[in-house]
């Protein structure tokens, strides 16, 4: 592998000084392969970003939160409906007790059993029972209306839950399909990466990966029309002269962003 390092003493520094500039050497063809490697890694980074920022993801999360709140509402509504249903059962039993007592009294009154005083007392009690029955039936009607209202609310909430579940499933299906598409593209893009890495060389790849880690993923870029493809800044005459006079196999870096600059016929040197 034609990749090597050469350390030079910086101008104006005495021999033995630690202030030395280590220059990495690599055949130009291997440097050019860095552009292919960078293109692959850039696209893979874009795919990872696309997966992390899928519009369906927050939509699914929002729908799931809404579904959770709706489930709580359904539980509360069912509990309230159950409480009122028990109240309605109790009210119905109270009304039935009064009806049964009034029916028995009416039978005794109709049969003329007992003294005139007893029959008069039965008549007064029937009047009181009728009043009591009317009061209880009014209460029962009010409880029945509340029960019907709560039952309708439970039905409405359950219908909304069914609609929301359908929407969640559709959003999750869209998200999963998008992830599958991106994963397939990532697999296709990364298929040739190992061969390119092998062709670049360990030392140059190590430098490339180190710069990528500290430069937002972009480590190598073409020097094009006197501009660094990494930071997009135009190089000054001093830097251009340095690069122009550097050997073809020297790995040059931008003095501003420290990314590797690949020289091509479009560099403008």
Residue frames relative to the residue before (quaternion, step in Angstrom):
aa qw qx qy qz dx dy dz
X 1.0000 0.0000 0.0000 0.0000 0.00 0.00 0.00
X 0.3004 -0.7865 0.5161 0.1579 3.58 -0.63 1.13
X 0.4293 0.6426 -0.5148 0.3710 3.55 0.51 1.26
X 0.1476 0.7984 -0.5657 0.1439 3.59 -0.70 1.00
X 0.3616 -0.7089 0.5567 0.2382 3.56 -1.29 0.28
X 0.0543 -0.7605 0.6454 0.0464 3.52 -1.17 0.65
X 0.1743 -0.7922 0.5790 0.0822 3.58 -0.69 1.08
X 0.1142 -0.7995 0.5895 0.0183 3.55 -0.84 1.05
X 0.4634 -0.6458 0.5247 0.3048 3.55 -1.14 0.66
X 0.4438 -0.6987 0.4894 0.2744 3.55 -0.86 0.96
X 0.6225 -0.5665 0.3937 0.3695 3.51 -1.15 0.71
X 0.8092 0.2699 -0.2089 0.4782 3.55 -1.02 0.85
X 0.6215 0.5178 -0.3479 0.4739 3.59 1.24 0.04
X 0.4806 -0.6754 0.4710 0.3017 3.61 -0.96 0.79
X 0.6193 -0.5276 0.4191 0.4032 3.52 -1.26 0.39
X 0.7505 0.3492 -0.2779 0.4874 3.55 -1.04 0.78
X 0.4849 0.6632 -0.4419 0.3601 3.57 1.26 -0.17
X 0.4657 -0.6801 0.4949 0.2750 3.56 -1.12 0.70
X 0.5916 0.5737 -0.3700 0.4288 3.57 1.21 -0.34
X 0.2446 0.7677 -0.5387 0.2461 3.55 0.26 1.31
X 0.3316 -0.7269 0.5704 0.1903 3.54 -1.13 0.68
X 0.2052 -0.7877 0.5736 0.0920 3.53 -0.63 1.18
X 0.1619 -0.7994 0.5767 0.0459 3.54 -0.64 1.17
X 0.2933 -0.7448 0.5751 0.1690 3.54 -0.86 0.99
X 0.1899 -0.7817 0.5880 0.0840 3.54 -0.91 0.95
X 0.1440 0.7694 -0.6118 0.1142 3.56 -1.01 0.88
X 0.5761 -0.5888 0.4396 0.3580 3.53 -1.01 0.83
X 0.5834 -0.6133 0.3951 0.3570 3.66 -0.90 0.84
X 0.6304 0.5417 -0.3503 0.4318 3.59 0.98 -0.74
X 0.6513 0.4940 -0.3121 0.4841 3.56 1.11 -0.65
X 0.6136 0.5286 -0.3490 0.4715 3.56 1.07 -0.63
X 0.6459 0.5305 -0.3272 0.4409 3.59 0.94 -0.85
X 0.6167 0.5534 -0.3520 0.4354 3.55 1.11 -0.65
X 0.5259 0.6269 -0.4103 0.4026 3.56 1.22 -0.37
X 0.6136 0.5494 -0.3491 0.4469 3.58 1.07 -0.69
X 0.6411 0.5034 -0.3194 0.4833 3.58 1.04 -0.76
X 0.6493 0.5127 -0.3120 0.4672 3.56 1.02 -0.87
X 0.6593 0.5081 -0.3072 0.4613 3.56 0.97 -0.87
X 0.6266 0.5357 -0.3394 0.4530 3.59 1.00 -0.77
X 0.6470 0.5088 -0.3144 0.4730 3.57 1.00 -0.83
X 0.7040 0.4701 -0.2771 0.4545 3.57 0.80 -1.01
X 0.6161 0.5388 -0.3493 0.4563 3.58 1.06 -0.69
X 0.6730 0.4816 -0.3005 0.4741 3.56 0.93 -0.88
X 0.6332 0.5199 -0.3336 0.4662 3.60 1.02 -0.73
X 0.6303 0.5148 -0.3288 0.4791 3.58 1.05 -0.74
X 0.6433 0.5203 -0.3184 0.4626 3.57 1.00 -0.82
X 0.6481 0.5111 -0.3172 0.4670 3.57 1.01 -0.80
X 0.6401 0.5127 -0.3251 0.4709 3.60 0.98 -0.82
X 0.6480 0.5054 -0.3151 0.4747 3.57 1.01 -0.83
X 0.6411 0.5267 -0.3248 0.4540 3.57 0.97 -0.85
X 0.6504 0.5076 -0.3175 0.4674 3.60 0.99 -0.80
X 0.6922 0.4865 -0.2786 0.4545 3.57 0.99 -0.84
X 0.7734 0.3214 -0.1643 0.5211 3.58 1.18 -0.51
X 0.2008 0.7936 -0.5458 0.1789 3.58 1.09 0.62
X 0.4722 -0.6878 0.4585 0.3061 3.64 -0.78 0.89
X 0.6077 0.5715 -0.3599 0.4178 3.58 1.14 -0.54
X 0.5880 0.6177 -0.3720 0.3664 3.60 1.11 -0.66
X 0.7096 0.4032 -0.2911 0.4991 3.66 0.70 -0.88
X 0.6030 0.5540 -0.3644 0.4435 3.59 1.11 -0.60
X 0.6434 0.5039 -0.3143 0.4830 3.59 1.01 -0.82
X 0.6613 0.5126 -0.3106 0.4510 3.58 0.91 -0.92
X 0.6526 0.5050 -0.3142 0.4695 3.59 0.98 -0.85
X 0.6603 0.5000 -0.3055 0.4698 3.58 0.97 -0.87
X 0.6375 0.5208 -0.3251 0.4655 3.59 1.03 -0.74
X 0.6366 0.5081 -0.3299 0.4772 3.59 1.02 -0.76
X 0.6392 0.5183 -0.3151 0.4727 3.55 1.01 -0.85
X 0.6470 0.5179 -0.3153 0.4624 3.57 1.01 -0.82
X 0.6383 0.5289 -0.3247 0.4555 3.58 1.01 -0.80
X 0.6560 0.4955 -0.3075 0.4792 3.58 0.98 -0.86
X 0.6455 0.5243 -0.3152 0.4572 3.56 1.04 -0.80
X 0.6190 0.5360 -0.3391 0.4631 3.59 1.03 -0.76
X 0.6366 0.5199 -0.3224 0.4695 3.58 1.02 -0.80
X 0.6461 0.5174 -0.3132 0.4656 3.57 0.99 -0.86
X 0.6437 0.5228 -0.3217 0.4570 3.59 1.01 -0.82
X 0.6451 0.5123 -0.3234 0.4658 3.58 0.93 -0.88
X 0.6707 0.4940 -0.3015 0.4639 3.59 0.90 -0.92
X 0.6590 0.5092 -0.3092 0.4592 3.58 0.98 -0.88
X 0.6517 0.5051 -0.3168 0.4688 3.58 0.97 -0.81
X 0.6333 0.5283 -0.3282 0.4605 3.57 1.01 -0.79
X 0.6631 0.4948 -0.3007 0.4743 3.56 0.94 -0.92
X 0.6491 0.5158 -0.3156 0.4615 3.58 0.97 -0.86
X 0.6469 0.5170 -0.3156 0.4633 3.58 1.02 -0.79
X 0.6399 0.5223 -0.3235 0.4617 3.58 1.00 -0.84
X 0.6846 0.4778 -0.2863 0.4702 3.58 0.92 -0.92
X 0.6135 0.5459 -0.3500 0.4507 3.58 1.07 -0.69
X 0.6442 0.4964 -0.3194 0.4864 3.57 1.04 -0.75
X 0.6255 0.5262 -0.3259 0.4751 3.55 1.09 -0.76
X 0.6460 0.5180 -0.3148 0.4639 3.59 1.03 -0.79
X 0.6285 0.5321 -0.3274 0.4634 3.58 1.01 -0.80
X 0.6527 0.5037 -0.3057 0.4763 3.57 0.97 -0.90
X 0.6574 0.5105 -0.3123 0.4579 3.59 0.94 -0.89
X 0.6458 0.5178 -0.3143 0.4648 3.58 0.99 -0.83
X 0.6426 0.5170 -0.3203 0.4661 3.58 1.03 -0.79
X 0.6363 0.5281 -0.3298 0.4554 3.60 1.02 -0.82
X 0.6511 0.5081 -0.3117 0.4699 3.58 0.98 -0.86
X 0.6659 0.5166 -0.3045 0.4439 3.57 0.93 -0.89
X 0.6155 0.5465 -0.3459 0.4504 3.57 1.05 -0.72
X 0.6618 0.4915 -0.3018 0.4789 3.58 0.95 -0.88
X 0.6399 0.5258 -0.3266 0.4554 3.60 0.97 -0.84
X 0.6629 0.5085 -0.3119 0.4525 3.56 0.90 -0.93
X 0.6634 0.4965 -0.3126 0.4645 3.61 0.92 -0.88
X 0.6512 0.5084 -0.3188 0.4646 3.57 0.97 -0.84
X 0.6372 0.5284 -0.3322 0.4521 3.61 1.00 -0.76
X 0.6562 0.5044 -0.3151 0.4645 3.59 0.97 -0.82
X 0.6555 0.5097 -0.3072 0.4650 3.55 0.97 -0.86
X 0.6447 0.5251 -0.3207 0.4536 3.56 1.01 -0.82
X 0.6284 0.5300 -0.3319 0.4627 3.57 1.05 -0.77
X 0.6620 0.4957 -0.3048 0.4724 3.60 0.95 -0.87
X 0.6540 0.5109 -0.3152 0.4603 3.54 1.02 -0.84
X 0.6600 0.5098 -0.3026 0.4615 3.56 0.97 -0.88
X 0.6779 0.4876 -0.2894 0.4679 3.58 1.08 -0.70
X 0.3709 -0.7555 0.4627 0.2787 3.57 1.30 -0.29
X 0.3246 0.7593 -0.5003 0.2605 3.57 1.14 0.56
X 0.7696 0.3453 -0.2680 0.4654 3.55 -0.98 0.87
X 0.6638 -0.5019 0.3895 0.3946 3.49 -1.36 0.11
X 0.6848 -0.4642 0.3592 0.4318 3.52 -1.34 0.19
X 0.6322 0.5330 -0.3304 0.4551 3.56 1.09 -0.78
X 0.6530 0.5091 -0.3107 0.4668 3.56 1.00 -0.86
X 0.6646 0.4983 -0.3128 0.4605 3.55 0.94 -0.81
X 0.6209 0.5274 -0.3402 0.4696 3.56 1.08 -0.70
X 0.6404 0.5216 -0.3180 0.4655 3.60 1.03 -0.82
X 0.6325 0.5256 -0.3315 0.4623 3.55 1.04 -0.77
X 0.6416 0.5285 -0.3223 0.4530 3.55 1.01 -0.82
X 0.6455 0.5073 -0.3169 0.4750 3.61 0.99 -0.83
X 0.6634 0.5064 -0.3094 0.4558 3.59 0.98 -0.87
X 0.6200 0.5351 -0.3442 0.4592 3.58 1.06 -0.74
X 0.6307 0.5225 -0.3314 0.4683 3.57 1.03 -0.75
X 0.6655 0.4930 -0.2971 0.4752 3.58 0.95 -0.89
X 0.6551 0.5122 -0.3136 0.4583 3.58 0.99 -0.84
X 0.6243 0.5348 -0.3424 0.4550 3.58 1.04 -0.71
X 0.6407 0.5145 -0.3131 0.4762 3.53 1.06 -0.87
X 0.6670 0.5072 -0.2920 0.4611 3.56 0.94 -0.96
X 0.6411 0.5255 -0.3249 0.4552 3.57 1.00 -0.82
X 0.6389 0.5267 -0.3243 0.4573 3.58 1.00 -0.83
X 0.6498 0.5156 -0.3119 0.4632 3.57 1.00 -0.86
X 0.6837 0.4887 -0.2823 0.4627 3.56 0.92 -0.96
X 0.6494 0.5110 -0.3226 0.4617 3.57 1.02 -0.76
X 0.6109 0.5346 -0.3477 0.4692 3.59 1.14 -0.61
X 0.6360 0.5061 -0.3121 0.4919 3.56 1.04 -0.83
X 0.6487 0.5259 -0.3147 0.4511 3.56 0.95 -0.93
X 0.6442 0.5230 -0.3187 0.4581 3.59 0.99 -0.80
X 0.6492 0.5110 -0.3131 0.4684 3.59 0.97 -0.84
X 0.6570 0.4935 -0.3049 0.4815 3.59 0.98 -0.87
X 0.6305 0.5395 -0.3283 0.4513 3.58 1.01 -0.81
X 0.6471 0.5149 -0.3161 0.4649 3.60 0.98 -0.82
X 0.6494 0.5013 -0.3156 0.4768 3.57 1.00 -0.81
X 0.6370 0.5336 -0.3220 0.4537 3.56 1.02 -0.83
X 0.6654 0.4973 -0.3023 0.4674 3.58 0.94 -0.88
X 0.6429 0.5260 -0.3210 0.4548 3.56 1.02 -0.82
X 0.6804 0.4774 -0.2887 0.4752 3.58 0.94 -0.89
X 0.6245 0.5280 -0.3392 0.4650 3.59 1.03 -0.72
X 0.6448 0.5085 -0.3144 0.4762 3.57 1.04 -0.79
X 0.6326 0.5213 -0.3357 0.4641 3.59 1.05 -0.73
X 0.6298 0.5195 -0.3379 0.4683 3.60 0.96 -0.80
X 0.6525 0.5147 -0.3122 0.4602 3.58 0.93 -0.90
X 0.6594 0.5104 -0.3018 0.4622 3.58 0.96 -0.90
X 0.6659 0.4995 -0.3027 0.4643 3.59 0.93 -0.90
X 0.6564 0.5065 -0.3128 0.4634 3.58 0.97 -0.79
X 0.6237 0.5190 -0.3365 0.4780 3.59 1.08 -0.67
X 0.6458 0.5088 -0.3121 0.4761 3.58 1.01 -0.83
X 0.6300 0.5286 -0.3348 0.4601 3.58 1.04 -0.75
X 0.6414 0.5220 -0.3277 0.4569 3.58 0.95 -0.82
X 0.6518 0.5032 -0.3086 0.4761 3.59 0.98 -0.84
X 0.6717 0.5031 -0.2951 0.4567 3.57 0.96 -0.91
X 0.6183 0.5372 -0.3397 0.4622 3.59 1.03 -0.75
X 0.6350 0.5210 -0.3229 0.4702 3.57 1.01 -0.80
X 0.6640 0.4954 -0.3060 0.4690 3.58 0.98 -0.85
X 0.6340 0.5261 -0.3297 0.4610 3.60 0.98 -0.82
X 0.6580 0.5095 -0.3081 0.4609 3.59 0.91 -0.91
X 0.6508 0.5082 -0.3192 0.4650 3.59 1.00 -0.80
X 0.6625 0.4998 -0.3034 0.4682 3.59 0.95 -0.87
X 0.6570 0.4996 -0.3101 0.4718 3.58 0.96 -0.84
X 0.6282 0.5273 -0.3329 0.4654 3.57 1.05 -0.73
X 0.6475 0.5046 -0.3117 0.4785 3.59 0.99 -0.84
X 0.6544 0.5134 -0.3105 0.4602 3.58 0.96 -0.89
X 0.6774 0.4938 -0.2969 0.4573 3.58 0.85 -0.95
X 0.6354 0.5208 -0.3287 0.4658 3.57 1.05 -0.75
X 0.6497 0.5109 -0.3139 0.4673 3.58 1.01 -0.83
X 0.6434 0.5139 -0.3175 0.4702 3.58 0.99 -0.83
X 0.6413 0.5272 -0.3214 0.4555 3.58 0.95 -0.85
X 0.6506 0.5134 -0.3100 0.4659 3.57 0.98 -0.87
X 0.6776 0.4869 -0.2891 0.4692 3.58 0.92 -0.93
X 0.6377 0.5213 -0.3282 0.4626 3.60 0.99 -0.79
X 0.6467 0.5136 -0.3210 0.4636 3.56 0.99 -0.81
X 0.6531 0.5006 -0.3143 0.4733 3.58 0.99 -0.81
X 0.6378 0.5317 -0.3251 0.4525 3.58 0.98 -0.86
X 0.6449 0.5161 -0.3154 0.4671 3.58 0.97 -0.84
X 0.6633 0.5015 -0.2968 0.4695 3.57 0.98 -0.85
X 0.6668 0.5082 -0.2998 0.4553 3.58 0.94 -0.94
X 0.7325 0.4469 -0.2340 0.4571 3.57 0.94 -0.94
X 0.4273 0.7490 -0.4433 0.2447 3.59 1.24 -0.23
X 0.7878 0.3280 -0.1773 0.4902 3.59 0.90 -0.86
X 0.3887 0.7632 -0.4607 0.2329 3.59 1.24 0.04
X 0.6514 0.5376 -0.3308 0.4210 3.57 0.87 -0.91
X 0.6515 0.5096 -0.3203 0.4617 3.60 0.96 -0.79
X 0.6512 0.5045 -0.3202 0.4678 3.58 1.00 -0.80
X 0.6289 0.5319 -0.3308 0.4606 3.58 0.98 -0.84
X 0.6523 0.5129 -0.3148 0.4608 3.57 0.94 -0.87
X 0.6949 0.4816 -0.2748 0.4578 3.57 1.03 -0.74
X 0.6224 0.5474 -0.3450 0.4403 3.60 1.19 -0.45
X 0.4506 -0.6856 0.4657 0.3317 3.59 0.90 -0.84
X 0.6088 -0.6224 0.3634 0.3316 3.55 -1.01 0.90
X 0.6874 0.4930 -0.3078 0.4355 3.61 0.80 -1.02
X 0.6905 0.4766 -0.2845 0.4637 3.56 0.88 -0.93
X 0.6338 0.5149 -0.3267 0.4758 3.58 1.03 -0.74
X 0.6289 0.5368 -0.3370 0.4502 3.59 1.00 -0.82
X 0.6519 0.4967 -0.3067 0.4840 3.58 0.98 -0.87
X 0.6370 0.5450 -0.3098 0.4486 3.55 0.96 -0.93
X 0.6928 0.4705 -0.2812 0.4685 3.59 0.84 -0.96
X 0.6222 0.5367 -0.3423 0.4556 3.59 1.03 -0.73
X 0.6750 0.4733 -0.2962 0.4823 3.60 0.93 -0.88
X 0.6147 0.5587 -0.3473 0.4352 3.60 0.98 -0.80
X 0.6654 0.5303 -0.3003 0.4311 3.56 0.95 -0.90
X 0.7683 0.3502 -0.1787 0.5050 3.58 1.10 -0.66
X 0.7337 0.4132 -0.2209 0.4921 3.59 1.25 -0.10
X 0.6414 -0.5746 0.3260 0.3900 3.56 1.04 0.71
X 0.7226 -0.4615 0.2445 0.4529 3.58 1.13 0.57
X 0.6822 0.4372 -0.2895 0.5096 3.61 1.22 -0.30
X 0.0258 -0.8380 0.5437 -0.0390 3.56 -0.43 1.24
X 0.7956 0.1768 -0.0740 0.5747 3.59 1.05 -0.69
X 0.0764 0.7934 -0.5978 0.0854 3.56 -0.90 0.92
X 0.5625 -0.6089 0.4482 0.3345 3.51 -1.21 0.54
X 0.3367 -0.6651 0.6233 0.2361 3.53 -1.16 0.74
X 0.0763 0.8299 -0.5355 0.1369 3.54 -0.24 1.31
X 0.8426 -0.0527 -0.0161 0.5358 3.53 -0.81 1.12
X 0.6877 -0.5272 0.2489 0.4326 3.53 0.95 1.07
X 0.6116 0.5163 -0.3630 0.4771 3.58 1.21 0.38
X 0.4454 -0.6522 0.5423 0.2866 3.53 -1.11 0.76
X 0.4046 -0.7356 0.4925 0.2293 3.57 -0.79 1.00
X 0.6041 0.5662 -0.3570 0.4324 3.57 1.27 -0.16
X 0.8110 0.2039 -0.0923 0.5406 3.58 0.65 -1.12
X 0.4037 -0.7564 0.4257 0.2893 3.61 1.37 -0.11
X 0.4902 0.6564 -0.4410 0.3665 3.58 1.21 0.31
X 0.4465 -0.6676 0.5254 0.2811 3.54 -1.11 0.71
X 0.4222 -0.7252 0.4890 0.2383 3.55 -0.87 0.98
X 0.4715 -0.6660 0.5045 0.2821 3.53 -1.14 0.70
X 0.7095 -0.4730 0.3159 0.4160 3.54 -1.30 0.28
X 0.6304 0.5429 -0.3438 0.4356 3.58 1.01 -0.78
X 0.6835 0.4735 -0.2857 0.4764 3.58 0.88 -0.95
X 0.6351 0.5280 -0.3305 0.4567 3.58 0.99 -0.80
X 0.6488 0.5143 -0.3148 0.4642 3.56 0.99 -0.85
X 0.6365 0.5298 -0.3266 0.4556 3.56 1.01 -0.86
X 0.6986 0.4653 -0.2745 0.4691 3.56 0.86 -0.94
X 0.6272 0.5507 -0.3318 0.4395 3.58 1.02 -0.82
X 0.7387 0.4110 -0.2182 0.4877 3.56 1.03 -0.83
X 0.5201 0.6371 -0.4249 0.3782 3.60 1.24 -0.13
X 0.5665 -0.5895 0.4408 0.3704 3.61 -1.06 0.65
X 0.6265 -0.5706 0.3810 0.3697 3.56 -1.15 0.61
X 0.7215 0.4397 -0.2594 0.4678 3.57 1.05 -0.66
X 0.5092 0.6292 -0.4389 0.3901 3.60 1.22 0.14
X 0.3522 -0.7171 0.5642 0.2085 3.56 -0.92 0.95
X 0.1278 -0.8180 0.5592 0.0434 3.58 -0.41 1.22
X 0.1725 -0.7863 0.5889 0.0721 3.52 -1.18 0.71
X 0.5492 -0.6099 0.4652 0.3316 3.53 -1.19 0.63
X 0.4408 -0.7069 0.4869 0.2625 3.57 -0.87 0.95
X 0.6585 0.5161 -0.3093 0.4521 3.60 1.18 -0.47
X 0.8300 0.1931 -0.0775 0.5175 3.60 0.64 -1.08
X 0.3799 -0.7683 0.4327 0.2797 3.58 1.36 -0.14
X 0.4215 0.6764 -0.4944 0.3470 3.58 1.14 0.47
X 0.5556 -0.5874 0.4721 0.3512 3.52 -1.30 0.45
X 0.1719 -0.7782 0.5975 0.0889 3.56 -0.87 0.99
X 0.2332 -0.7762 0.5763 0.1052 3.54 -0.80 1.08
X 0.2979 -0.7705 0.5430 0.1509 3.57 -0.69 1.13
X 0.0097 0.7782 -0.6267 0.0388 3.53 -0.95 0.95
X 0.7060 -0.4344 0.3289 0.4525 3.56 -1.26 -0.14
X 0.6671 0.4902 -0.2928 0.4786 3.59 1.26 -0.24
X 0.4288 0.7445 -0.4378 0.2650 3.56 1.26 0.06
X 0.3736 -0.7526 0.4749 0.2618 3.61 1.12 -0.50
X 0.3863 0.7304 -0.4805 0.2940 3.56 1.14 0.55
